[in-house]
Amino acid sequence: MEHLKQETASGAQLNMDALYQICPQCFTESKDPKTGEVKHAVDFEKLRLLLGDNVAEGDERYDFTWVGKRAALQEAAKPIRKTLRPYPEESVDWENTKNLYIEGDNLEVLKLLQNSYMGKVKMIYIDPPYNTGNDFVYQDDFHQTKQDYDFFSGDVTEEGERLVKNTESNGRFHSDWCSMIYSRLMVARNLLKEDGVIFISIDDNEVENLRRICNEVFGEYNFIANLIWQKKFSRANDAMYFSTMHDHIICVAKNNLAKDEKGWKIGLLPRGDELPSGYGNPDNDPRGPWTSVILSAKSGSPSLIYEITTPSGRKCLPPSGRYWSCSKDTFEKWRSDNRIWFGSDGDGTPRKKTFLSEVQAGLRPNTILFQDEVGNNQEAKQETKALFDGLGVFDGPKPVRLLYTLGIIANLDKNDIVVDFFSGSATTAHAVMQLNAEDGGTRKFIMVQWPEECDEESEAFKAGYKNICDIGKERIRRAGKIILEEQKAKKGDLFSGDQKPLDVGFRVFKCADSNMKDVYYTPAEYSQELLLGLEDNIKEDRNDLDLLFGCMLDWGVTLDLPLRTEKVDGVTIHIVNDGDLVACFDQNIPESAIDHIASLLPMRVVLRDSCFKEAKEKMNFFEIFKQRTGWSEEEVKKNVKVI
Ligand SMILES: C[S@@+](CC[C@H](N)C(=O)[O-])C[C@H]1O[C@@H](n2cnc3c(N)ncnc32)[C@H](O)[C@@H]1O
């Protein structure tokens, strides 16, 4: 039985897989000069031939680069040996919720989510540090020589590493920010659905670099708009030059609809009371406002010249040299449906009514998001204060209305997934719950946030919130409660009919070192003696639930699925979504348990190496399992793994 890798996918492998889909011809087998292993590799010469004249030659080409770009690219592709540990006790409605709150560095978390969420996310919103000279920017491993650190002016967090203040005196002030965002966007892109979209908040400090990076990561063609969000309503008269009233929100589609019919379609905003010009409702038609077009055309056939009697009794024909634009039958149908307009006196030339509700479902969004429509910084501050009993627990949240509007523009289906991997006070989660409350949707959110420590002097710290994750989780708890109460007040009976109860819960996970000891990855480096002395390859502090989620990540199973356990002759069997994955991590599994696992008709099975005392027992399991499931040898090999 094969071992699960317990390591994230390598970016290089993912690229190879994608390339193989479009040109398998340029793949060959070659021998690794170091290990002698024969492996699948790209025949570059063949690829070059396949691309014809479209290969960049020579030194001159359009390129956007910075110090550390290569390393950032490598970092994005590098696999990691980490896991997400579940924390049911910090979660809300652990059993039923489909929402996730993940604590950790977002690059690592994105890598961990890749297998399970690749191509499944409809909307990503991020609000990264803007690099104003005062921001803390997460230091990835890739430029971590001691000298690199010296560029930074200090301000290393208590944990002694990682989140570092990026000041303008840093010789790589822009480069470090570019590397940080580039590697994250590279991985995040993989999560987006083909008709997905990403929105990125930013200001003038890095907007230029961000746009170029987006062009490179997503393809220039998929840039949709640089939206302007009016974040303030009052002028700062003490500004040296301009009073800055806006932020940018860069909108990029995974695929542009203009080039790909499966690409992102924009969502239209609700109309409200605003009527487009030319529309009215002079006859109080219950179908709402309409406009009209003349009923005659330049070309047609003789059958399109017939007499129409107006309500006033006047007989009329099409104007000379013209034809009616519909047959007599169609005209009669439209007339009886009150779709023909003869003017308010009933004596005019007939016109065809076109109802607003039938042509356009809503308003096409503007590139400027005005504060009176989507909220401003002040409103956002008040919102979080109101949720936290008047305390200013978080600096610089975004308003819920802004995220709510972006959710509509993103054209979210009722059960789409929304990700925010710089989630701060979790405004995005709040907006997703609000959207669901209003239309009975079951959209899910995934929030990712580094447990950035709160300043000991801050109101948040004094109120007991040690880090930003504590604030984000509490915000979702409080906002969820209020939304539920509001919904109840509006609808009375919440869960009537077939509408699902509103999901205001979330499962908490924390990014941590692998569940496996080093020996799991590099057994060859350990002596036989040492191996015999090692009881197990799993770290002592890990429990069944840790192992289960580690396997789910590894095998590409989403983390929101329902879980249950069953006991058979003293061993515990974990069942994910009625059999998407079945796991047993106990020692010495009796035959009755093997039978039970097989009877569940699982898609995948994971066991622990130490479930079997000896190799012979493993073989025995293999054989019994084949018999009970009717699976072929190949199927058992593919679907049953050990850790
Ligand atoms: C500008 S705030 C986001 C605010 C959020 N939009 C809101 O409405 O509350 C950016 C957040 O990203 C977090 N952050 C920065 N680097 C991170 C990283 N590498 N991984 C995860 N979170 C990070 C910071 O701690 C900060 O809370």
The ligand as a Gaussian input file, in Angstrom:
#p B3LYP/6-31G(d) Opt

LIG

0 1
 C       -5.646000      45.540000       5.733000
 S       -5.958000      44.208000       6.736000
 C       -7.425000      43.517000       6.083000
 C       -8.651000      44.168000       6.632000
 C       -9.929000      43.498000       6.225000
 N      -10.238000      43.707000       4.842000
 C      -11.085000      43.984000       7.074000
 O      -12.063000      44.493000       6.543000
 O      -10.992000      43.839000       8.290000
 C       -4.732000      43.052000       6.217000
 C       -4.603000      41.864000       7.157000
 O       -3.743000      40.910000       6.559000
 C       -3.016000      40.263000       7.588000
 N       -1.810000      39.650000       7.002000
 C       -0.674000      40.265000       6.591000
 N        0.202000      39.363000       6.101000
 C       -0.415000      38.153000       6.180000
 C       -0.023000      36.836000       5.839000
 N        1.164000      36.596000       5.299000
 N       -0.891000      35.838000       6.057000
 C       -2.113000      36.074000       6.589000
 N       -2.537000      37.302000       6.958000
 C       -1.692000      38.340000       6.761000
 C       -2.703000      41.357000       8.577000
 O       -2.511000      40.802000       9.854000
 C       -3.985000      42.215000       8.491000
 O       -4.874000      41.872000       9.509000

